[in-house]
């Protein structure tokens, strides 16, 4: 998943970092503009670390396809979380907002 494609509209891109452990697939996804940022709200400090989220840049639609193949998903950003809600993969009430930025997780076993 490390190959980079050329996309003309970067505003529709997300970073996807896929990790496999046995039968489990952990997918970390963030909107491209959030990578490396730190979100703070109250006692919450949420770091969108390159080590965890940076992988291939893909379209949000490609990321949704990868979510459907994953057992654990950690996602942050208006674009990816909004599209996951739209696709019925995340319930809107399950979304945590930090500095107004949505964060959601999916766990399937």
N, C-alpha and C positions, 0 to 999 in steps of 0.2 A: 503493500500500500504506500510505498514511498515515492512512486513516480508522480511527477507534477504535470498536469495538463494545462493548456492555455485556455483561459476563459475570459471573454471580453467584459463581462459584468461582475466585478468582484463583490458587489453589494449582495449578490445572491449566493455567495460561497460560505462554506464552513470548513473548519479543520476537523478531521476525523482521525483518531488514533485507535487502532484496533489491536487488542492483545488477546491471545488464545492461551488457555490453560486447560489441557485435557479436553473435556466436552464443553467447557465454558468459554464464552466470548464476551470480553469486556470492551465496550465501545465508549470512548470519550469524545464528545462533540462540542465545539463552541463556534459562535459566529466569528468570522475572521477579525473583526475590529476589536474583539475583546481579549485576544491572546496577550498574555503578559500583564493584564490589568489586575488591580486589587479592588474588590468591592467591600465596602464597610457599611454596616447598619447596626446600631446598638453595639452589642458585644460580638456580633458576627463579623469575622474577617474571612473573606472568601477569595483565595488566590487562584487566578486562572493561569496556572503554570504551564510553561512551554513543555516541560518534561512530561506532563500528563496529557495535555490536549493537542499539542502540535503533532501533526501527521500529514496526511495528504490533504490538499485543498480540493474539495468536491462540491458539486451543486447540492443544494438542500434536498432536492429530489433523490439524488444518489445516496445521501446520508439517511433518508427515510428508509430506503431499501436495505441499508446496512443495519438499521435499528431492528427491522423485522427479522433479521437473522441472528440477533445478539441475545445473550442471556442476561447481561447486565449493561445498562446504559446510563451514563452520566452526561447531561447536556445543559448548556448554559447559553442564553442569548434569545433575543426576541424572534429572530428568524427561525432557528431550529426548534425552539420550544413551541412557537406558534404553529409551525408546520406539523409537529408531532401531535398537537391538540387537534388540528384540522383533520389529520389522518386517523384520529380515534385511538392513538397509541398512548396518550396521556390525558388524564381527566383534568380539566382546568382548576379544580379545587385542590389538586395534588401539587400545584406549582408554588414554590417558594420564591418570593421576590426579595432581592438584596439590592439596595439602591435603585429599585425599580426594574432591575434586570431579572428576568425569569430563569429559574433553575429547576430541573426536574430529573428524577431518576426512575428507571424501570428495572425490576428484578423479576426474572422468570426462572423457574426450576422445574 
